[in-house]
Structures are given as C-alpha cells and as structure tokens.
Amino acid sequence: GLPVKVLHTPGHTPGSSCFLIGGYLFSGDTLFKNDICKLPDVAPGKAAGAQRRFVRMLKDKLLVLDDATRVCPGHGPVSTIAEEKRGNPFLSK
C-alpha cells in the first residue's frame, strides 16, 4: 500500500533507476555513501564529459529530495541526502 516513485537514473546501466518509497531512496548501484557508481567505459576523451552529465543528472533528480531522505544503496552504509550534499566529493563540487 505504499506509493513508489521511480526515478530513471541511467549511468551504471542504461536502465538504472532509483526508487523513492516514503522517506527512503533505494539507489541500487547509482549512489553510495560519499561515492557514485562506476560509469561504463566510453571512448577515450569522453569519460570526463560523461561523468559531468551523470553528476548533473544526480543533482537534478536526487539532491532535490528532502535532506532527511535516507539513501539505501545496493551495498555499503546508509546515508542521507543531506550527508551526500555535504560529504560526497562528486556531488558537493
């Protein structure tokens, strides 16, 4: 009986998605505590641009969530959106 919001977050794989259920974001292999997913290999010279676009998408889709939202990755420790804004070196730039 809980509503689930699906957030399409392609990057680790083209179909990657995160699921927002109440105050919990299930981020799978997209967002980790103080880290982001490993992006697939791209043509030489295009990796930095791909990462910039991915980080922009994460900021636009995930960092707009309530700061208290708990981030539950596919593995590793749980975090919050506020903690990622402050401590994730990829997202706090």
PDB file of N, CA, C and O in Angstrom:
ATOM      1  N   GLY A   1       0.780  -1.193   0.000  1.00  0.00           N
ATOM      2  CA  GLY A   1       0.000   0.000   0.000  1.00  0.00           C
ATOM      3  C   GLY A   1       0.834   1.275   0.000  1.00  0.00           C
ATOM      4  O   GLY A   1       0.285   2.359   0.197  1.00  0.00           O
ATOM      5  N   LEU A   2       2.150   1.175  -0.217  1.00  0.00           N
ATOM      6  CA  LEU A   2       2.986   2.374  -0.247  1.00  0.00           C
ATOM      7  C   LEU A   2       3.194   2.836  -1.689  1.00  0.00           C
ATOM      8  O   LEU A   2       3.456   2.014  -2.567  1.00  0.00           O
ATOM      9  N   PRO A   3       3.079   4.143  -1.943  1.00  0.00           N
ATOM     10  CA  PRO A   3       3.402   4.630  -3.287  1.00  0.00           C
ATOM     11  C   PRO A   3       4.910   4.560  -3.538  1.00  0.00           C
ATOM     12  O   PRO A   3       5.713   4.825  -2.643  1.00  0.00           O
ATOM     13  N   VAL A   4       5.272   4.207  -4.746  1.00  0.00           N
ATOM     14  CA  VAL A   4       6.672   4.114  -5.161  1.00  0.00           C
ATOM     15  C   VAL A   4       6.880   5.092  -6.317  1.00  0.00           C
ATOM     16  O   VAL A   4       6.174   5.041  -7.324  1.00  0.00           O
ATOM     17  N   LYS A   5       7.850   5.971  -6.158  1.00  0.00           N
ATOM     18  CA  LYS A   5       8.221   6.884  -7.240  1.00  0.00           C
ATOM     19  C   LYS A   5       9.488   6.342  -7.884  1.00  0.00           C
ATOM     20  O   LYS A   5      10.489   6.121  -7.202  1.00  0.00           O
ATOM     21  N   VAL A   6       9.449   6.129  -9.190  1.00  0.00           N
ATOM     22  CA  VAL A   6      10.596   5.610  -9.930  1.00  0.00           C
ATOM     23  C   VAL A   6      11.333   6.796 -10.541  1.00  0.00           C
ATOM     24  O   VAL A   6      10.742   7.615 -11.244  1.00  0.00           O
ATOM     25  N   LEU A   7      12.631   6.876 -10.263  1.00  0.00           N
ATOM     26  CA  LEU A   7      13.487   7.930 -10.797  1.00  0.00           C
ATOM     27  C   LEU A   7      14.494   7.277 -11.736  1.00  0.00           C
ATOM     28  O   LEU A   7      15.404   6.578 -11.289  1.00  0.00           O
ATOM     29  N   HIS A   8      14.332   7.504 -13.031  1.00  0.00           N
ATOM     30  CA  HIS A   8      15.240   6.922 -14.019  1.00  0.00           C
ATOM     31  C   HIS A   8      16.588   7.624 -13.898  1.00  0.00           C
ATOM     32  O   HIS A   8      16.692   8.835 -14.095  1.00  0.00           O
ATOM     33  N   THR A   9      17.617   6.846 -13.571  1.00  0.00           N
ATOM     34  CA  THR A   9      18.961   7.403 -13.347  1.00  0.00           C
ATOM     35  C   THR A   9      19.989   6.602 -14.145  1.00  0.00           C
ATOM     36  O   THR A   9      20.843   5.934 -13.561  1.00  0.00           O
ATOM     37  N   PRO A  10      19.913   6.664 -15.480  1.00  0.00           N
ATOM     38  CA  PRO A  10      20.857   5.897 -16.294  1.00  0.00           C
ATOM     39  C   PRO A  10      22.288   6.332 -16.042  1.00  0.00           C
ATOM     40  O   PRO A  10      22.573   7.515 -15.853  1.00  0.00           O
ATOM     41  N   GLY A  11      23.159   5.376 -16.044  1.00  0.00           N
ATOM     42  CA  GLY A  11      24.580   5.661 -15.817  1.00  0.00           C
ATOM     43  C   GLY A  11      25.337   4.373 -15.665  1.00  0.00           C
ATOM     44  O   GLY A  11      26.082   3.979 -16.562  1.00  0.00           O
ATOM     45  N   HIS A  12      25.161   3.704 -14.541  1.00  0.00           N
ATOM     46  CA  HIS A  12      25.822   2.414 -14.322  1.00  0.00           C
ATOM     47  C   HIS A  12      25.359   1.436 -15.412  1.00  0.00           C
ATOM     48  O   HIS A  12      26.159   0.692 -15.980  1.00  0.00           O
ATOM     49  N   THR A  13      24.067   1.459 -15.684  1.00  0.00           N
ATOM     50  CA  THR A  13      23.483   0.760 -16.824  1.00  0.00           C
ATOM     51  C   THR A  13      22.457   1.699 -17.442  1.00  0.00           C
ATOM     52  O   THR A  13      21.995   2.620 -16.769  1.00  0.00           O
ATOM     53  N   PRO A  14      22.086   1.495 -18.700  1.00  0.00           N
ATOM     54  CA  PRO A  14      21.117   2.394 -19.338  1.00  0.00           C
ATOM     55  C   PRO A  14      19.754   2.408 -18.637  1.00  0.00           C
ATOM     56  O   PRO A  14      19.058   3.423 -18.671  1.00  0.00           O
ATOM     57  N   GLY A  15      19.371   1.315 -18.015  1.00  0.00           N
ATOM     58  CA  GLY A  15      18.069   1.246 -17.370  1.00  0.00           C
ATOM     59  C   GLY A  15      18.086   1.483 -15.877  1.00  0.00           C
ATOM     60  O   GLY A  15      17.079   1.248 -15.210  1.00  0.00           O
ATOM     61  N   SER A  16      19.199   1.942 -15.330  1.00  0.00           N
ATOM     62  CA  SER A  16      19.286   2.160 -13.878  1.00  0.00           C
ATOM     63  C   SER A  16      18.179   3.088 -13.400  1.00  0.00           C
ATOM     64  O   SER A  16      17.869   4.094 -14.037  1.00  0.00           O
ATOM     65  N   SER A  17      17.598   2.733 -12.279  1.00  0.00           N
ATOM     66  CA  SER A  17      16.560   3.543 -11.658  1.00  0.00           C
ATOM     67  C   SER A  17      16.735   3.508 -10.155  1.00  0.00           C
ATOM     68  O   SER A  17      17.274   2.554  -9.595  1.00  0.00           O
ATOM     69  N   CYS A  18      16.271   4.564  -9.516  1.00  0.00           N
ATOM     70  CA  CYS A  18      16.192   4.626  -8.064  1.00  0.00           C
ATOM     71  C   CYS A  18      14.715   4.619  -7.699  1.00  0.00           C
ATOM     72  O   CYS A  18      13.865   5.028  -8.490  1.00  0.00           O
ATOM     73  N   PHE A  19      14.426   4.154  -6.502  1.00  0.00           N
ATOM     74  CA  PHE A  19      13.041   4.043  -6.066  1.00  0.00           C
ATOM     75  C   PHE A  19      12.866   4.809  -4.766  1.00  0.00           C
ATOM     76  O   PHE A  19      13.557   4.545  -3.782  1.00  0.00           O
ATOM     77  N   LEU A  20      11.941   5.758  -4.767  1.00  0.00           N
ATOM     78  CA  LEU A  20      11.650   6.562  -3.593  1.00  0.00           C
ATOM     79  C   LEU A  20      10.373   6.028  -2.966  1.00  0.00           C
ATOM     80  O   LEU A  20       9.307   6.055  -3.580  1.00  0.00           O
ATOM     81  N   ILE A  21      10.494   5.543  -1.735  1.00  0.00           N
ATOM     82  CA  ILE A  21       9.356   4.996  -1.006  1.00  0.00           C
ATOM     83  C   ILE A  21       9.336   5.684   0.349  1.00  0.00           C
ATOM     84  O   ILE A  21      10.194   5.441   1.198  1.00  0.00           O
ATOM     85  N   GLY A  22       8.351   6.540   0.539  1.00  0.00           N
ATOM     86  CA  GLY A  22       8.308   7.324   1.770  1.00  0.00           C
ATOM     87  C   GLY A  22       9.564   8.161   1.867  1.00  0.00           C
ATOM     88  O   GLY A  22       9.906   8.873   0.923  1.00  0.00           O
ATOM     89  N   GLY A  23      10.251   8.089   2.983  1.00  0.00           N
ATOM     90  CA  GLY A  23      11.479   8.858   3.176  1.00  0.00           C
ATOM     91  C   GLY A  23      12.732   8.070   2.862  1.00  0.00           C
ATOM     92  O   GLY A  23      13.810   8.396   3.360  1.00  0.00           O
ATOM     93  N   TYR A  24      12.608   7.032   2.039  1.00  0.00           N
ATOM     94  CA  TYR A  24      13.748   6.165   1.713  1.00  0.00           C
ATOM     95  C   TYR A  24      13.980   6.147   0.205  1.00  0.00           C
ATOM     96  O   TYR A  24      13.056   5.923  -0.577  1.00  0.00           O
ATOM     97  N   LEU A  25      15.216   6.386  -0.184  1.00  0.00           N
ATOM     98  CA  LEU A  25      15.622   6.280  -1.583  1.00  0.00           C
ATOM     99  C   LEU A  25      16.460   5.011  -1.723  1.00  0.00           C
ATOM    100  O   LEU A  25      17.533   4.897  -1.131  1.00  0.00           O
ATOM    101  N   PHE A  26      15.968   4.076  -2.498  1.00  0.00           N
ATOM    102  CA  PHE A  26      16.718   2.857  -2.776  1.00  0.00           C
ATOM    103  C   PHE A  26      17.487   3.113  -4.068  1.00  0.00           C
ATOM    104  O   PHE A  26      16.922   3.092  -5.162  1.00  0.00           O
ATOM    105  N   SER A  27      18.798   3.356  -3.915  1.00  0.00           N
ATOM    106  CA  SER A  27      19.607   3.854  -5.032  1.00  0.00           C
ATOM    107  C   SER A  27      20.373   2.774  -5.785  1.00  0.00           C
ATOM    108  O   SER A  27      21.042   3.077  -6.772  1.00  0.00           O
ATOM    109  N   GLY A  28      20.290   1.534  -5.346  1.00  0.00           N
ATOM    110  CA  GLY A  28      20.974   0.461  -6.058  1.00  0.00           C
ATOM    111  C   GLY A  28      22.450   0.762  -6.223  1.00  0.00           C
ATOM    112  O   GLY A  28      23.146   1.053  -5.251  1.00  0.00           O
ATOM    113  N   ASP A  29      22.927   0.691  -7.466  1.00  0.00           N
ATOM    114  CA  ASP A  29      24.334   0.963  -7.764  1.00  0.00           C
ATOM    115  C   ASP A  29      24.530   2.352  -8.373  1.00  0.00           C
ATOM    116  O   ASP A  29      25.516   2.592  -9.071  1.00  0.00           O
ATOM    117  N   THR A  30      23.587   3.272  -8.108  1.00  0.00           N
ATOM    118  CA  THR A  30      23.688   4.630  -8.647  1.00  0.00           C
ATOM    119  C   THR A  30      24.414   5.575  -7.702  1.00  0.00           C
ATOM    120  O   THR A  30      25.317   6.305  -8.110  1.00  0.00           O
ATOM    121  N   LEU A  31      24.013   5.554  -6.440  1.00  0.00           N
ATOM    122  CA  LEU A  31      24.553   6.476  -5.447  1.00  0.00           C
ATOM    123  C   LEU A  31      24.901   5.691  -4.193  1.00  0.00           C
ATOM    124  O   LEU A  31      24.091   4.919  -3.680  1.00  0.00           O
ATOM    125  N   PHE A  32      26.116   5.899  -3.711  1.00  0.00           N
ATOM    126  CA  PHE A  32      26.603   5.259  -2.493  1.00  0.00           C
ATOM    127  C   PHE A  32      26.969   6.344  -1.498  1.00  0.00           C
ATOM    128  O   PHE A  32      27.026   7.521  -1.855  1.00  0.00           O
ATOM    129  N   LYS A  33      27.217   5.965  -0.264  1.00  0.00           N
ATOM    130  CA  LYS A  33      27.681   6.933   0.731  1.00  0.00           C
ATOM    131  C   LYS A  33      29.023   7.498   0.261  1.00  0.00           C
ATOM    132  O   LYS A  33      30.011   6.773   0.141  1.00  0.00           O
ATOM    133  N   ASN A  34      29.035   8.784   0.003  1.00  0.00           N
ATOM    134  CA  ASN A  34      30.232   9.513  -0.435  1.00  0.00           C
ATOM    135  C   ASN A  34      30.840   8.987  -1.729  1.00  0.00           C
ATOM    136  O   ASN A  34      32.050   9.086  -1.931  1.00  0.00           O
ATOM    137  N   ASP A  35      30.014   8.430  -2.604  1.00  0.00           N
ATOM    138  CA  ASP A  35      30.524   7.903  -3.869  1.00  0.00           C
ATOM    139  C   ASP A  35      29.374   7.811  -4.870  1.00  0.00           C
ATOM    140  O   ASP A  35      28.203   7.891  -4.498  1.00  0.00           O
ATOM    141  N   ILE A  36      29.723   7.643  -6.128  1.00  0.00           N
ATOM    142  CA  ILE A  36      28.749   7.388  -7.174  1.00  0.00           C
ATOM    143  C   ILE A  36      29.172   6.121  -7.897  1.00  0.00           C
ATOM    144  O   ILE A  36      30.254   5.582  -7.662  1.00  0.00           O
ATOM    145  N   CYS A  37      28.300   5.660  -8.777  1.00  0.00           N
ATOM    146  CA  CYS A  37      28.580   4.417  -9.487  1.00  0.00           C
ATOM    147  C   CYS A  37      29.759   4.575 -10.449  1.00  0.00           C
ATOM    148  O   CYS A  37      30.149   5.683 -10.817  1.00  0.00           O
ATOM    149  N   LYS A  38      30.294   3.456 -10.828  1.00  0.00           N
ATOM    150  CA  LYS A  38      31.295   3.427 -11.889  1.00  0.00           C
ATOM    151  C   LYS A  38      30.530   3.468 -13.202  1.00  0.00           C
ATOM    152  O   LYS A  38      29.659   2.635 -13.451  1.00  0.00           O
ATOM    153  N   LEU A  39      30.856   4.432 -14.029  1.00  0.00           N
ATOM    154  CA  LEU A  39      30.204   4.538 -15.327  1.00  0.00           C
ATOM    155  C   LEU A  39      30.854   3.573 -16.303  1.00  0.00           C
ATOM    156  O   LEU A  39      32.032   3.241 -16.166  1.00  0.00           O
ATOM    157  N   PRO A  40      30.083   3.120 -17.292  1.00  0.00           N
ATOM    158  CA  PRO A  40      30.674   2.226 -18.281  1.00  0.00           C
ATOM    159  C   PRO A  40      31.808   2.924 -19.033  1.00  0.00           C
ATOM    160  O   PRO A  40      31.831   4.150 -19.147  1.00  0.00           O
ATOM    161  N   ASP A  41      32.729   2.139 -19.533  1.00  0.00           N
ATOM    162  CA  ASP A  41      33.824   2.697 -20.325  1.00  0.00           C
ATOM    163  C   ASP A  41      33.245   3.361 -21.575  1.00  0.00           C
ATOM    164  O   ASP A  41      32.360   2.814 -22.234  1.00  0.00           O
ATOM    165  N   VAL A  42      33.760   4.542 -21.882  1.00  0.00           N
ATOM    166  CA  VAL A  42      33.366   5.254 -23.097  1.00  0.00           C
ATOM    167  C   VAL A  42      34.622   5.540 -23.897  1.00  0.00           C
ATOM    168  O   VAL A  42      35.734   5.270 -23.444  1.00  0.00           O
ATOM    169  N   ALA A  43      34.441   6.079 -25.074  1.00  0.00           N
ATOM    170  CA  ALA A  43      35.573   6.378 -25.942  1.00  0.00           C
ATOM    171  C   ALA A  43      36.569   7.280 -25.218  1.00  0.00           C
ATOM    172  O   ALA A  43      36.174   8.142 -24.433  1.00  0.00           O
ATOM    173  N   PRO A  44      37.848   7.081 -25.478  1.00  0.00           N
ATOM    174  CA  PRO A  44      38.864   7.933 -24.846  1.00  0.00           C
ATOM    175  C   PRO A  44      38.552   9.411 -25.080  1.00  0.00           C
ATOM    176  O   PRO A  44      38.156   9.811 -26.174  1.00  0.00           O
ATOM    177  N   GLY A  45      38.734  10.194 -24.053  1.00  0.00           N
ATOM    178  CA  GLY A  45      38.485  11.620 -24.153  1.00  0.00           C
ATOM    179  C   GLY A  45      37.043  12.016 -23.850  1.00  0.00           C
ATOM    180  O   GLY A  45      36.745  13.206 -23.754  1.00  0.00           O
ATOM    181  N   LYS A  46      36.141  11.044 -23.696  1.00  0.00           N
ATOM    182  CA  LYS A  46      34.734  11.360 -23.438  1.00  0.00           C
ATOM    183  C   LYS A  46      34.301  11.024 -22.015  1.00  0.00           C
ATOM    184  O   LYS A  46      33.175  11.334 -21.625  1.00  0.00           O
ATOM    185  N   ALA A  47      35.174  10.396 -21.239  1.00  0.00           N
ATOM    186  CA  ALA A  47      34.814   9.962 -19.885  1.00  0.00           C
ATOM    187  C   ALA A  47      34.476  11.141 -18.974  1.00  0.00           C
ATOM    188  O   ALA A  47      33.496  11.085 -18.231  1.00  0.00           O
ATOM    189  N   ALA A  48      35.274  12.203 -19.024  1.00  0.00           N
ATOM    190  CA  ALA A  48      35.033  13.350 -18.151  1.00  0.00           C
ATOM    191  C   ALA A  48      33.681  13.996 -18.451  1.00  0.00           C
ATOM    192  O   ALA A  48      32.954  14.380 -17.535  1.00  0.00           O
ATOM    193  N   GLY A  49      33.356  14.112 -19.711  1.00  0.00           N
ATOM    194  CA  GLY A  49      32.059  14.685 -20.098  1.00  0.00           C
ATOM    195  C   GLY A  49      30.903  13.809 -19.664  1.00  0.00           C
ATOM    196  O   GLY A  49      29.879  14.311 -19.201  1.00  0.00           O
ATOM    197  N   ALA A  50      31.058  12.497 -19.810  1.00  0.00           N
ATOM    198  CA  ALA A  50      30.014  11.569 -19.381  1.00  0.00           C
ATOM    199  C   ALA A  50      29.804  11.668 -17.878  1.00  0.00           C
ATOM    200  O   ALA A  50      28.666  11.654 -17.408  1.00  0.00           O
ATOM    201  N   GLN A  51      30.888  11.770 -17.126  1.00  0.00           N
ATOM    202  CA  GLN A  51      30.753  11.881 -15.671  1.00  0.00           C
ATOM    203  C   GLN A  51      30.102  13.205 -15.289  1.00  0.00           C
ATOM    204  O   GLN A  51      29.270  13.232 -14.382  1.00  0.00           O
ATOM    205  N   ARG A  52      30.457  14.301 -15.952  1.00  0.00           N
ATOM    206  CA  ARG A  52      29.834  15.602 -15.663  1.00  0.00           C
ATOM    207  C   ARG A  52      28.324  15.551 -15.910  1.00  0.00           C
ATOM    208  O   ARG A  52      27.547  16.066 -15.106  1.00  0.00           O
ATOM    209  N   ARG A  53      27.911  14.936 -17.011  1.00  0.00           N
ATOM    210  CA  ARG A  53      26.481  14.828 -17.318  1.00  0.00           C
ATOM    211  C   ARG A  53      25.768  13.956 -16.285  1.00  0.00           C
ATOM    212  O   ARG A  53      24.649  14.264 -15.874  1.00  0.00           O
ATOM    213  N   PHE A  54      26.418  12.869 -15.866  1.00  0.00           N
ATOM    214  CA  PHE A  54      25.832  11.978 -14.876  1.00  0.00           C
ATOM    215  C   PHE A  54      25.663  12.700 -13.537  1.00  0.00           C
ATOM    216  O   PHE A  54      24.608  12.604 -12.910  1.00  0.00           O
ATOM    217  N   VAL A  55      26.686  13.411 -13.104  1.00  0.00           N
ATOM    218  CA  VAL A  55      26.627  14.143 -11.840  1.00  0.00           C
ATOM    219  C   VAL A  55      25.540  15.211 -11.907  1.00  0.00           C
ATOM    220  O   VAL A  55      24.808  15.391 -10.933  1.00  0.00           O
ATOM    221  N   ARG A  56      25.413  15.917 -13.015  1.00  0.00           N
ATOM    222  CA  ARG A  56      24.368  16.931 -13.184  1.00  0.00           C
ATOM    223  C   ARG A  56      22.995  16.282 -13.035  1.00  0.00           C
ATOM    224  O   ARG A  56      22.120  16.834 -12.368  1.00  0.00           O
ATOM    225  N   MET A  57      22.798  15.105 -13.655  1.00  0.00           N
ATOM    226  CA  MET A  57      21.530  14.385 -13.562  1.00  0.00           C
ATOM    227  C   MET A  57      21.246  13.996 -12.112  1.00  0.00           C
ATOM    228  O   MET A  57      20.113  14.131 -11.650  1.00  0.00           O
ATOM    229  N   LEU A  58      22.264  13.514 -11.386  1.00  0.00           N
ATOM    230  CA  LEU A  58      22.064  13.151  -9.981  1.00  0.00           C
ATOM    231  C   LEU A  58      21.669  14.369  -9.158  1.00  0.00           C
ATOM    232  O   LEU A  58      20.783  14.283  -8.308  1.00  0.00           O
ATOM    233  N   LYS A  59      22.315  15.493  -9.403  1.00  0.00           N
ATOM    234  CA  LYS A  59      21.978  16.715  -8.678  1.00  0.00           C
ATOM    235  C   LYS A  59      20.546  17.149  -8.982  1.00  0.00           C
ATOM    236  O   LYS A  59      19.821  17.572  -8.082  1.00  0.00           O
ATOM    237  N   ASP A  60      20.141  17.047 -10.235  1.00  0.00           N
ATOM    238  CA  ASP A  60      18.800  17.466 -10.645  1.00  0.00           C
ATOM    239  C   ASP A  60      17.711  16.527 -10.147  1.00  0.00           C
ATOM    240  O   ASP A  60      16.604  16.974  -9.846  1.00  0.00           O
ATOM    241  N   LYS A  61      18.006  15.238 -10.054  1.00  0.00           N
ATOM    242  CA  LYS A  61      16.980  14.259  -9.696  1.00  0.00           C
ATOM    243  C   LYS A  61      17.017  13.808  -8.235  1.00  0.00           C
ATOM    244  O   LYS A  61      15.968  13.534  -7.652  1.00  0.00           O
ATOM    245  N   LEU A  62      18.194  13.727  -7.642  1.00  0.00           N
ATOM    246  CA  LEU A  62      18.292  13.169  -6.296  1.00  0.00           C
ATOM    247  C   LEU A  62      18.560  14.222  -5.225  1.00  0.00           C
ATOM    248  O   LEU A  62      17.968  14.166  -4.147  1.00  0.00           O
ATOM    249  N   LEU A  63      19.429  15.164  -5.500  1.00  0.00           N
ATOM    250  CA  LEU A  63      19.756  16.145  -4.465  1.00  0.00           C
ATOM    251  C   LEU A  63      18.636  17.149  -4.213  1.00  0.00           C
ATOM    252  O   LEU A  63      18.723  17.954  -3.286  1.00  0.00           O
ATOM    253  N   VAL A  64      17.589  17.106  -5.027  1.00  0.00           N
ATOM    254  CA  VAL A  64      16.416  17.957  -4.802  1.00  0.00           C
ATOM    255  C   VAL A  64      15.452  17.312  -3.797  1.00  0.00           C
ATOM    256  O   VAL A  64      14.501  17.951  -3.349  1.00  0.00           O
ATOM    257  N   LEU A  65      15.701  16.058  -3.451  1.00  0.00           N
ATOM    258  CA  LEU A  65      14.857  15.379  -2.471  1.00  0.00           C
ATOM    259  C   LEU A  65      15.096  15.979  -1.089  1.00  0.00           C
ATOM    260  O   LEU A  65      16.111  16.634  -0.852  1.00  0.00           O
ATOM    261  N   ASP A  66      14.166  15.753  -0.200  1.00  0.00           N
ATOM    262  CA  ASP A  66      14.287  16.256   1.171  1.00  0.00           C
ATOM    263  C   ASP A  66      15.604  15.805   1.786  1.00  0.00           C
ATOM    264  O   ASP A  66      16.017  14.658   1.614  1.00  0.00           O
ATOM    265  N   ASP A  67      16.255  16.704   2.496  1.00  0.00           N
ATOM    266  CA  ASP A  67      17.553  16.400   3.115  1.00  0.00           C
ATOM    267  C   ASP A  67      17.503  15.189   4.040  1.00  0.00           C
ATOM    268  O   ASP A  67      18.506  14.493   4.197  1.00  0.00           O
ATOM    269  N   ALA A  68      16.365  14.931   4.645  1.00  0.00           N
ATOM    270  CA  ALA A  68      16.242  13.814   5.583  1.00  0.00           C
ATOM    271  C   ALA A  68      16.043  12.468   4.892  1.00  0.00           C
ATOM    272  O   ALA A  68      16.049  11.431   5.554  1.00  0.00           O
ATOM    273  N   THR A  69      15.866  12.470   3.575  1.00  0.00           N
ATOM    274  CA  THR A  69      15.670  11.217   2.844  1.00  0.00           C
ATOM    275  C   THR A  69      16.859  10.302   3.076  1.00  0.00           C
ATOM    276  O   THR A  69      18.005  10.698   2.866  1.00  0.00           O
ATOM    277  N   ARG A  70      16.587   9.088   3.504  1.00  0.00           N
ATOM    278  CA  ARG A  70      17.642   8.095   3.745  1.00  0.00           C
ATOM    279  C   ARG A  70      18.001   7.440   2.421  1.00  0.00           C
ATOM    280  O   ARG A  70      17.120   6.980   1.695  1.00  0.00           O
ATOM    281  N   VAL A  71      19.280   7.395   2.107  1.00  0.00           N
ATOM    282  CA  VAL A  71      19.780   6.783   0.875  1.00  0.00           C
ATOM    283  C   VAL A  71      20.242   5.369   1.213  1.00  0.00           C
ATOM    284  O   VAL A  71      21.171   5.174   1.996  1.00  0.00           O
ATOM    285  N   CYS A  72      19.578   4.390   0.609  1.00  0.00           N
ATOM    286  CA  CYS A  72      19.875   2.972   0.848  1.00  0.00           C
ATOM    287  C   CYS A  72      20.459   2.392  -0.434  1.00  0.00           C
ATOM    288  O   CYS A  72      19.710   2.018  -1.336  1.00  0.00           O
ATOM    289  N   PRO A  73      21.794   2.311  -0.530  1.00  0.00           N
ATOM    290  CA  PRO A  73      22.424   1.799  -1.750  1.00  0.00           C
ATOM    291  C   PRO A  73      22.326   0.274  -1.833  1.00  0.00           C
ATOM    292  O   PRO A  73      21.926  -0.397  -0.882  1.00  0.00           O
ATOM    293  N   GLY A  74      22.700  -0.240  -2.985  1.00  0.00           N
ATOM    294  CA  GLY A  74      22.697  -1.690  -3.189  1.00  0.00           C
ATOM    295  C   GLY A  74      23.669  -2.405  -2.270  1.00  0.00           C
ATOM    296  O   GLY A  74      23.475  -3.578  -1.953  1.00  0.00           O
ATOM    297  N   HIS A  75      24.706  -1.714  -1.842  1.00  0.00           N
ATOM    298  CA  HIS A  75      25.651  -2.249  -0.860  1.00  0.00           C
ATOM    299  C   HIS A  75      26.372  -1.082  -0.215  1.00  0.00           C
ATOM    300  O   HIS A  75      26.483  -0.004  -0.800  1.00  0.00           O
ATOM    301  N   GLY A  76      26.857  -1.305   0.988  1.00  0.00           N
ATOM    302  CA  GLY A  76      27.527  -0.246   1.731  1.00  0.00           C
ATOM    303  C   GLY A  76      26.575   0.425   2.702  1.00  0.00           C
ATOM    304  O   GLY A  76      25.395   0.082   2.771  1.00  0.00           O
ATOM    305  N   PRO A  77      27.107   1.399   3.463  1.00  0.00           N
ATOM    306  CA  PRO A  77      26.318   2.033   4.518  1.00  0.00           C
ATOM    307  C   PRO A  77      25.217   2.949   3.981  1.00  0.00           C
ATOM    308  O   PRO A  77      25.292   3.462   2.865  1.00  0.00           O
ATOM    309  N   VAL A  78      24.202   3.132   4.809  1.00  0.00           N
ATOM    310  CA  VAL A  78      23.096   4.043   4.524  1.00  0.00           C
ATOM    311  C   VAL A  78      23.568   5.467   4.780  1.00  0.00           C
ATOM    312  O   VAL A  78      24.424   5.705   5.632  1.00  0.00           O
ATOM    313  N   SER A  79      23.006   6.403   4.040  1.00  0.00           N
ATOM    314  CA  SER A  79      23.345   7.815   4.154  1.00  0.00           C
ATOM    315  C   SER A  79      22.051   8.622   4.109  1.00  0.00           C
ATOM    316  O   SER A  79      20.961   8.055   4.181  1.00  0.00           O
ATOM    317  N   THR A  80      22.169   9.921   3.991  1.00  0.00           N
ATOM    318  CA  THR A  80      21.006  10.785   3.751  1.00  0.00           C
ATOM    319  C   THR A  80      21.353  11.738   2.612  1.00  0.00           C
ATOM    320  O   THR A  80      22.520  11.907   2.258  1.00  0.00           O
ATOM    321  N   ILE A  81      20.336  12.347   2.054  1.00  0.00           N
ATOM    322  CA  ILE A  81      20.587  13.340   1.006  1.00  0.00           C
ATOM    323  C   ILE A  81      21.446  14.473   1.560  1.00  0.00           C
ATOM    324  O   ILE A  81      22.355  14.946   0.879  1.00  0.00           O
ATOM    325  N   ALA A  82      21.168  14.910   2.783  1.00  0.00           N
ATOM    326  CA  ALA A  82      21.974  15.985   3.384  1.00  0.00           C
ATOM    327  C   ALA A  82      23.437  15.578   3.502  1.00  0.00           C
ATOM    328  O   ALA A  82      24.328  16.373   3.202  1.00  0.00           O
ATOM    329  N   GLU A  83      23.692  14.348   3.936  1.00  0.00           N
ATOM    330  CA  GLU A  83      25.078  13.875   4.061  1.00  0.00           C
ATOM    331  C   GLU A  83      25.762  13.850   2.697  1.00  0.00           C
ATOM    332  O   GLU A  83      26.942  14.185   2.593  1.00  0.00           O
ATOM    333  N   GLU A  84      25.040  13.458   1.659  1.00  0.00           N
ATOM    334  CA  GLU A  84      25.640  13.409   0.321  1.00  0.00           C
ATOM    335  C   GLU A  84      25.925  14.810  -0.205  1.00  0.00           C
ATOM    336  O   GLU A  84      26.938  15.028  -0.870  1.00  0.00           O
ATOM    337  N   LYS A  85      25.056  15.745   0.084  1.00  0.00           N
ATOM    338  CA  LYS A  85      25.305  17.133  -0.332  1.00  0.00           C
ATOM    339  C   LYS A  85      26.583  17.665   0.303  1.00  0.00           C
ATOM    340  O   LYS A  85      27.348  18.390  -0.334  1.00  0.00           O
ATOM    341  N   ARG A  86      26.809  17.300   1.564  1.00  0.00           N
ATOM    342  CA  ARG A  86      27.977  17.796   2.303  1.00  0.00           C
ATOM    343  C   ARG A  86      29.242  17.003   2.040  1.00  0.00           C
ATOM    344  O   ARG A  86      30.314  17.588   1.884  1.00  0.00           O
ATOM    345  N   GLY A  87      29.138  15.674   1.987  1.00  0.00           N
ATOM    346  CA  GLY A  87      30.335  14.858   2.027  1.00  0.00           C
ATOM    347  C   GLY A  87      30.696  14.084   0.781  1.00  0.00           C
ATOM    348  O   GLY A  87      31.799  13.543   0.694  1.00  0.00           O
ATOM    349  N   ASN A  88      29.791  14.013  -0.196  1.00  0.00           N
ATOM    350  CA  ASN A  88      30.119  13.245  -1.396  1.00  0.00           C
ATOM    351  C   ASN A  88      30.986  14.105  -2.312  1.00  0.00           C
ATOM    352  O   ASN A  88      30.520  15.127  -2.816  1.00  0.00           O
ATOM    353  N   PRO A  89      32.239  13.708  -2.534  1.00  0.00           N
ATOM    354  CA  PRO A  89      33.146  14.559  -3.308  1.00  0.00           C
ATOM    355  C   PRO A  89      32.683  14.781  -4.754  1.00  0.00           C
ATOM    356  O   PRO A  89      33.082  15.762  -5.382  1.00  0.00           O
ATOM    357  N   PHE A  90      31.863  13.901  -5.277  1.00  0.00           N
ATOM    358  CA  PHE A  90      31.353  14.076  -6.641  1.00  0.00           C
ATOM    359  C   PHE A  90      30.198  15.063  -6.688  1.00  0.00           C
ATOM    360  O   PHE A  90      30.020  15.761  -7.686  1.00  0.00           O
ATOM    361  N   LEU A  91      29.412  15.130  -5.622  1.00  0.00           N
ATOM    362  CA  LEU A  91      28.197  15.934  -5.618  1.00  0.00           C
ATOM    363  C   LEU A  91      28.330  17.261  -4.908  1.00  0.00           C
ATOM    364  O   LEU A  91      27.498  18.148  -5.100  1.00  0.00           O
ATOM    365  N   SER A  92      29.355  17.419  -4.092  1.00  0.00           N
ATOM    366  CA  SER A  92      29.498  18.663  -3.340  1.00  0.00           C
ATOM    367  C   SER A  92      30.338  19.696  -4.079  1.00  0.00           C
ATOM    368  O   SER A  92      30.601  20.777  -3.552  1.00  0.00           O
ATOM    369  N   LYS A  93      30.756  19.371  -5.289  1.00  0.00           N
ATOM    370  CA  LYS A  93      31.569  20.304  -6.097  1.00  0.00           C
ATOM    371  C   LYS A  93      30.726  21.456  -6.592  1.00  0.00           C
ATOM    372  O   LYS A  93      31.232  22.339  -7.285  1.00  0.00           O
TER     373      LYS A  93
END
